[in-house]
C-alpha cells in the first residue's frame, strides 16, 4: 500500500472540513427557517422593535430557559431590557 503524501492527506482533510462546514450551514438554515416561522406566528414581525431591542429580548428569553444563567457580552448588546418593551407583560397568554 502506497502512503499518501502530506499534500494529498491535507487536501483530503480540507475537503472533509468544507463538507462539514456546509452541513453546519445547512443545519443553521433549517433552524433559522423554523425560528422565523415561529416568530411570524407569534406576531414578532408586527412589533416596532429595532434589531438590537429584539435581540436583547431574545437573549432574555434564552437566559430564562437556561435557568436564569447570564449571557456574557463584551459590548452589552446581550443585556435584557428592563421590564420588556414597554414595561408591561405580554397579553397573549403564552
N, C-alpha and C positions, 0 to 999 in steps of 0.2 A: 504494500500500500504506500502510495506516494504522499508525503506530507505536504500540506498546502503552505504556500509562502505566507509571510506576515501580511503582505498586501492583500492576498486573497481572503485570509481569515478576517482581516479588518473590514474589507468590503462586505463580506457576509454578515458580520455583526452590525454594520451600519445599515444594511438593508433591513435586517430584523428590527433595528431600532426605529427606522422610518415606518415600518409596518405597525409597530406598537403605538407610535405617536398618532398614526392615522386611526387606529382603533380607539384610542383615548378621545380624539377629536370627535369621532362618531358617537361615542357614548355621551359626551358632553352635549352634542347637538340634540340627541334624544331627550336628555334630561332638561335642556332648555325649552324644547317644544312642550314637554309635559308641564313644566312650571308655567310657561306662558299661557297655556290653555287654562290652567287653574287660576292664574291671575286675572284673565279676562272673565272667567266665570264668577270670580269673587268681586268683580267690579273695580279692580285696581286701575284699569285703564281709564276709568271715568274720573279719577281723583286728580285734582290740580296740584300735584306734588312735583317738585323738581327731582331730578335724578338723585342728587345727594340726600334729599329728605327721604325719598322712598328707600334708598339703600340703607340708611340709618334704621328705618323701621324694620326692614327685612332682617338686618343684623340683630335687632332687639328680639324679633320673633325667634330667630335661630338660637339666641342665647337662652331664651325662656325654655326651649325644648332641650337644651343641653344642661338642664338642672341649674340654671342661673349662672353658669360659668361665663366669665367675661371674655370678650374677644379683644385681644390686644391690637392696637393700631397706632402706628407711629405718627400718622397725620391727623388723628382724631376723627376721621370720617366714619369710623365704625361705632361711634358712641350713639346710643339711642337718644331720641328726642325725649324731653321730659313731658310726660302726660299725653303722649301721642300727638297727632297732627294738630288738634285744636284744644287739647286738654280734656276731651271727653272720651268715654269708652265707645266702641263701635256699637251701632244699633242694629246690627244684622243678626244677632243672636247666635253666633258661632262660638 
